[in-house]
Amino acid sequence: MNITGHNSYHGCRFCNIEGVYSQKYRHVYFPPNPNCTNKDHLDWLRHINEIETATTNREKETLIKNYGKS
């Protein structure tokens, strides 16, 4: 699927939860979040379209990092 692993800030392929980095344990964890919404097909298409239409490499890299794609 070409997405980042489970230890990234956006490691869940099913929902939009964002991980929090623990400096003490040097690991990303996912705190309970009742406001977390599920990703749907349109979210994936929108993210891919934004990445593909990015005008600079820096913008593309930022979007990839934000969306959890690898």
Kinemage of the C-alpha trace (Angstrom):
@kinemage 1
@onewidth
@group {chain A} dominant
@subgroup {mainchain}
@vectorlist {calphas} color= white
{ca met a 1} P 0.000 0.000 0.000
{ca asn a 2} L 3.074 2.226 0.146
{ca ile a 3} L 2.209 3.825 3.494
{ca thr a 4} L 4.480 4.375 6.489
{ca gly a 5} L 4.848 1.787 9.218
{ca his a 6} L 3.040 1.459 12.525
{ca asn a 7} L 5.721 3.523 14.304
{ca ser a 8} L 5.041 6.696 12.319
{ca tyr a 9} L 2.849 9.627 13.291
{ca his a 10} L 0.139 8.514 10.850
{ca gly a 11} L 0.655 4.761 11.077
{ca cys a 12} L -2.964 3.624 10.970
{ca arg a 13} L -4.272 2.878 7.503
{ca phe a 14} L -7.876 2.825 8.739
{ca cys a 15} L -8.255 6.041 10.717
{ca asn a 16} L -6.861 9.564 10.996
{ca ile a 17} L -5.341 9.209 14.483
{ca glu a 18} L -2.060 11.047 14.975
{ca gly a 19} L 0.739 9.542 17.021
{ca val a 20} L 2.616 11.293 19.816
{ca tyr a 21} L 6.373 10.860 20.222
{ca ser a 22} L 7.612 9.748 23.644
{ca gln a 23} L 11.104 11.144 24.240
{ca lys a 24} L 11.536 8.841 27.239
{ca tyr a 25} L 10.861 5.632 25.278
{ca arg a 26} L 11.876 6.974 21.830
{ca his a 27} L 8.700 5.604 20.318
{ca val a 28} L 5.483 6.912 18.751
{ca tyr a 29} L 2.314 5.908 20.562
{ca phe a 30} L -1.372 6.530 19.894
{ca pro a 31} L -3.362 7.941 22.799
{ca pro a 32} L -7.099 7.231 22.968
{ca asn a 33} L -8.938 9.754 20.808
{ca pro a 34} L -12.749 9.635 20.668
{ca asn a 35} L -12.755 12.243 17.855
{ca cys a 36} L -10.708 10.068 15.499
{ca thr a 37} L -12.480 9.523 12.168
{ca asn a 38} L -12.073 6.662 9.741
{ca lys a 39} L -10.342 7.186 6.417
{ca asp a 40} L -12.434 6.430 3.386
{ca his a 41} L -11.637 5.947 -0.284
{ca leu a 42} L -12.157 9.635 -1.083
{ca asp a 43} L -9.600 10.634 1.569
{ca trp a 44} L -6.991 8.395 -0.070
{ca leu a 45} L -7.766 9.779 -3.532
{ca arg a 46} L -7.589 13.366 -2.270
{ca his a 47} L -4.230 12.791 -0.556
{ca ile a 48} L -2.745 11.085 -3.605
{ca asn a 49} L -3.990 13.870 -5.874
{ca glu a 50} L -2.465 16.556 -3.625
{ca ile a 51} L 0.875 14.737 -3.584
{ca glu a 52} L 0.920 14.245 -7.349
{ca thr a 53} L 0.042 17.876 -8.059
{ca ala a 54} L 2.613 19.360 -5.660
{ca thr a 55} L 4.773 21.860 -7.524
{ca thr a 56} L 8.022 21.460 -5.571
{ca asn a 57} L 9.832 18.486 -4.096
{ca arg a 58} L 9.767 20.117 -0.677
{ca glu a 59} L 5.978 20.525 -0.844
{ca lys a 60} L 5.610 16.915 -2.002
{ca glu a 61} L 7.822 15.627 0.835
{ca thr a 62} L 5.839 17.623 3.395
{ca leu a 63} L 2.533 16.229 2.117
{ca ile a 64} L 3.892 12.691 2.125
{ca lys a 65} L 5.057 13.130 5.709
{ca asn a 66} L 1.719 14.636 6.793
{ca tyr a 67} L -0.386 11.947 5.140
{ca gly a 68} L 1.717 8.978 6.252
{ca lys a 69} L 2.596 7.789 2.763
{ca ser a 70} L 6.018 6.384 2.087
